[in-house]
Amino acid sequence: MNARRFTYRTRWSSEDQEYVASVAEFPSLSWLAESPNDALTGLMKVVAEVIIDMQRTGEKIPIPFGERDYSGKFVVRIPPEAHRQLAIEAAEQNVSINRLASRRLVSA
């Protein structure tokens, strides 16, 4: 498993006064450094080491988000009044509630 395949983010941490890199598939891991590049590089090395350790102990390695299959379907519960409002807006636009909601999610 290649550590580069996972979903990384870097951001500035005001609290730490450094850049912090995180990886979505391993939420407990992060790395601080003075530059975004150094934070990312440091975390990728840690992830590579963790993967080796997980392989050695027989633990299941997370599938990178970019390699997972998605159906394009998920269920969201909303308050009845919000559902009513969506239904009205969808009717006014002559589209389904699903179409209206998916447009809003994509443009958010």
N, C-alpha and C positions, 0 to 999 in steps of 0.2 A: 504494500500500500504506500503510495507516494504522499508525503505530508503536504505537498503543494496543492493537492486537489480539494482541500477543505476551504471553508468560507471564512476568510479573515477580514478584520476591520481594524483600522488604527484611528485613534482620536486623541486630542489633547486632553489631559487631565489637569484641571486647575488645582485640584487637591494635592496631586503629586508633583505638579510642575514639570511633568514629563509626558511623552507620548505613551499611550498604552495600546497594545495590540491584543485583540481577543479573537477567538475562533468559535464559531457558532456550534459546531459539532462537539466541542469539548468546553462547555461553559465554565468549568472550574479553572481553566488555564488562562493566563494572561502574561504579558511581559512589558516592563517599563524600560524606556530608553530616552535619550536626549533627542533622537530624530525618529520620524515615522519609519524610515527604512530599517534602522537598527532595532526598533521594537518588533517589526514584522520578522526580520531575520532571526532574532532571538527566540521568538515564539515558534517559528517553523522548526527550529532545532529541537525545542522542547517537545513539540508534537511528534517529530520523528522518533525521539527517544521513547516517548510514551507508547507509540505504536509498536516499537520493538519489544517493549516490556509486555504489552498486552498480548502480542503474538506468543511470547515465551510462556505466559501464564494461561494461555487459552481463552482469554477474554474476547468478547465480541467487539470488533472495531466498528465505530459508527460509519455508516455509508455517507459519503460527502453529499451535501444538498444538491450539487450540480449533477450527481449521478443517480438521484432518486427519481422514481416515476411518480407523476402527479396526475390525478384524474381530471383536475379542473373543477372539481365539485367539493364543496364543504357546506356544512349547515351552521347557520348563525341564529341564535335566539335574540330577539329584540322585544322591547316592551310593546304591548298591543297598540298603543297610540302611535308609536313610530311605524309600525306595520301599516296602520290605517293611512298615515301620511304618505308613505311610499306607494301604497296602492292608488291613492288619489293622484299623486304626481305621475305615476306610470300611465294611468288612464288618460290624463291630460296630454301626455306626450305620445300616446298611442303606442306604447311599448310594454313589454312584460315587466313585472317587478324585478325579476332576475336580471333583465337587460339593464334596467335603471341602476340597480345596486352594483352590478359588475362594472358599469361605466364609472360610477363614483369611486369604487375601490381602486380601479386602475388609474384614475386621474388624481387620487389623493396623494 
